[in-house]
Amino acid sequence: MSSATQLPSNAIGMSFPRHFYVDYDTEVVSTIFEITVKEDKILVDNVQKGINSSVYTPGLVVASEPFVAEFDRWYLHHLPGENIER
């Protein structure tokens, strides 16, 4: 990889640290991005169908889903101005 790409100074550090901004093959990245977006759309659409289902019942995360619960705790901890414990 080559040196960091020049970006507006206000872009650096907003989402990713400076070392994330390196030169990549844009064709490869674009292809991966398009595939990922298509996969994500299918996933999100299916989740929404499940939530809209008449048999869906909201509830707690079950013990068989430890990674979901861990992500939930991590996300809540990193909300701006929040340190919510569950």
Secondary structure, 3 states (H helix, E strand, C coil): CCCECCCCCCCCCCCCCHHHCECCCHHHHHHHHHHHHHHHHHHHHHHHHHHHCCCCCCCCCCCCCHHHHHHHHHHHHCCCCCCCCC
